[in-house]
Amino acid sequence: MQIGFNLLLWATHIEEGDFHLLETLKKVGYDGVEVPLFQGDLAHYRKLGRALADNGLAATTVTVMPDTAHDIVSADPKARQGGADHIRWAIDSTAALGGTLLAGPLHQALGHFTGNGRTKEEWERGVEVTRACAGHAADAGVALSIEPLNRFECYFLNTVADAAAFVQQVGKPNVGLLYDTFHANIEEKHPVGALREHLRWINHVHISANDRGTPGKDHVPWAETFSVLKENGYDRWLTIEAFGRALPDLAAATRVWRDFFPNREEVYTFGYRFIRDGWDNS
C-alpha cells in the first residue's frame, strides 16, 4: 500500500514554482503525489518528472474532460475524437513524468447532463473509445482507472457496480476503476459492501472525506474501509483528495462553496497520519 496526495488542493496545473510542495509532502511521509493534468506539454511534464525523482516521489495522474467537445459517449464523432485525443494526451503526459496510472472520470465533462440517464448507445460508444485508448496506454506502460462520480456531477457512471460492469466490458488488463470514498458515500447503499464486492476491479482508491475536507474528521466508515482493503490484499495507492475554494473553476464544478478545513496543512499532515494509523490498526 502506498499513500499519495492529490495536488489539486493547490492547483490544476503544477508549475515550477509549485515544486516546493513535493519536498513538503515527502517530509510528511508520502510515497507519491497525484498530478492534475489540465494543460501543458510533454517537456513540462518531463521536467516535473525529474523533480519528482529528485524528491523520491512516485506519481499517479488525474484528468477530466475539459468540456462537451471532449466526450467519448457523445453521438457526435468530433466530440468522441476530442475525448479520445484528450485521453491520449493525458496518457503521454503521465508517461513523460514517470507515472504509471491515469485516473479520473474519463467519460464526460463534469456537470454535463442530457436530462436523461445513459443510453445503450452511449455505453457502447464509451466502451469502444476506452478500449482503443487502453491500447495506447498499454504501449506507454500506463494503467487507466475509470472513476464513477455522484449523480450531481455526471450521469454516465454513478456507482461502483456501474463502473465495474463498464471495465469488464472494456476487457483490457490495464483498465480498472477508481473507488472514491466521497462519491461512494453519496451513491452506494452500502459503501463498504460495494468496495468488497468489486475489489477485484479496483486499481486505485481516493481517500476523500464525505464533505471533501480532512479525511478522518468526517463520517466515512474508515475502519471498515481500511479493513476490507487490507484483508483482501489491496497493495496499491490510497490517495487523499480534498478540495477547497482556491481554484474557482474547480470549486464551481465540484460544488465547493465553503471551507471544509482550517488550512491546507491540516489536510496533508493529519490526513497522512490518519491513513497510516488506520491501516496499521485495521
Rosetta blueprint (number, residue, H / E / L):
1 M L
2 Q E
3 I E
4 G E
5 F E
6 N E
7 L H
8 L H
9 L H
10 W L
11 A L
12 T L
13 H L
14 I L
15 E L
16 E H
17 G H
18 D H
19 F L
20 H H
21 L H
22 L H
23 E H
24 T H
25 L H
26 K H
27 K H
28 V H
29 G L
30 Y L
31 D L
32 G E
33 V E
34 E E
35 V E
36 P E
37 L L
38 F L
39 Q L
40 G L
41 D L
42 L H
43 A H
44 H H
45 Y H
46 R H
47 K H
48 L H
49 G H
50 R H
51 A H
52 L H
53 A H
54 D H
55 N L
56 G L
57 L L
58 A E
59 A E
60 T E
61 T E
62 V E
63 T L
64 V L
65 M E
66 P L
67 D L
68 T L
69 A L
70 H L
71 D L
72 I L
73 V L
74 S L
75 A L
76 D L
77 P H
78 K H
79 A H
80 R H
81 Q H
82 G H
83 G H
84 A H
85 D H
86 H H
87 I H
88 R H
89 W H
90 A H
91 I H
92 D H
93 S H
94 T H
95 A H
96 A H
97 L L
98 G L
99 G L
100 T L
101 L E
102 L E
103 A E
104 G E
105 P L
106 L L
107 H L
108 Q L
109 A E
110 L L
111 G L
112 H L
113 F L
114 T L
115 G L
116 N L
117 G L
118 R L
119 T L
120 K H
121 E H
122 E H
123 W H
124 E H
125 R H
126 G H
127 V H
128 E H
129 V H
130 T H
131 R H
132 A H
133 C H
134 A H
135 G H
136 H H
137 A H
138 A H
139 D H
140 A H
141 G L
142 V L
143 A E
144 L E
145 S E
146 I E
147 E L
148 P L
149 L L
150 N L
151 R L
152 F L
153 E L
154 C L
155 Y L
156 F L
157 L L
158 N L
159 T L
160 V H
161 A H
162 D H
163 A H
164 A H
165 A H
166 F H
167 V H
168 Q H
169 Q H
170 V H
171 G L
172 K L
173 P L
174 N L
175 V E
176 G E
177 L E
178 L E
179 Y E
180 D E
181 T H
182 F H
183 H H
184 A H
185 N H
186 I H
187 E H
188 E L
189 K L
190 H L
191 P H
192 V H
193 G H
194 A H
195 L H
196 R H
197 E H
198 H L
199 L H
200 R H
201 W H
202 I E
203 N E
204 H E
205 V E
206 H E
207 I E
208 S L
209 A L
210 N L
211 D L
212 R L
213 G L
214 T L
215 P L
216 G L
217 K L
218 D L
219 H L
220 V L
221 P L
222 W H
223 A H
224 E H
225 T H
226 F H
227 S H
228 V H
229 L H
230 K H
231 E H
232 N L
233 G L
234 Y L
235 D L
236 R L
237 W E
238 L E
239 T E
240 I E
241 E L
242 A L
243 F L
244 G L
245 R L
246 A L
247 L L
248 P H
249 D H
250 L H
251 A H
252 A H
253 A H
254 T L
255 R L
256 V L
257 W L
258 R L
259 D L
260 F L
261 F L
262 P L
263 N L
264 R H
265 E H
266 E H
267 V H
268 Y H
269 T H
270 F H
271 G H
272 Y H
273 R H
274 F H
275 I H
276 R H
277 D H
278 G H
279 W H
280 D H
281 N L
282 S L
